[in-house]
Amino acid sequence: MAYLQPLPRDRVSPELQAVYDEIQQAYGMVPNLFKTAAHHPPLLKANWEKVKGIMTGGQLPRPLKESIALLVSKDNGCQYCIRAHTQALKALRVSEAEIEALYQERFEATGYGDKAVTLIRLARWANSAPNDMPGDAFRKAQDAGATEAEIVEALGVMEVFAAFNKFLDAVAVEIDF
């Protein structure tokens, strides 16, 4: 059971209702993640702006970003985000077989090239052991064709969803996907 209840639309200010409207338009729903963050309006607004910027902007393709978010969430054991990003990948027409290959770390079966696989590995390493990154990790990403902007973008996906993983699990937000 959730420690904090998600705030429905009728219990938030008109300013937050506008944020809910944007989220609804983007996802077809307002996930409990955002409804729970609405207890502290600056957090909801900041989180939504960050999600919009990192997931809809940038140079990396959306399925790659969802894959990074999924695997970071898997590494962190966040069931809410595992479910959310699995659904997002399905909505992006990623096959069940490719999603299963991601879970099993059989990247050759996902259709991702060297650059994407290197960025996935870099983001997961940064999530799991940021103080123990191999010295050549960034060079390997660049050798695979990743630009510095793409490396930062991949790490940005990790950063956003690692934080969401902790928030969601700490508050025990109910899975609504």
Summary of the structure (lengths in Angstrom):
residues: 177
radius of gyration: 16.5
end to end distance: 15.9
largest distance: 51.3
contacts: 530
relative contact order: 0.16
helix: 72%
strand: 0%
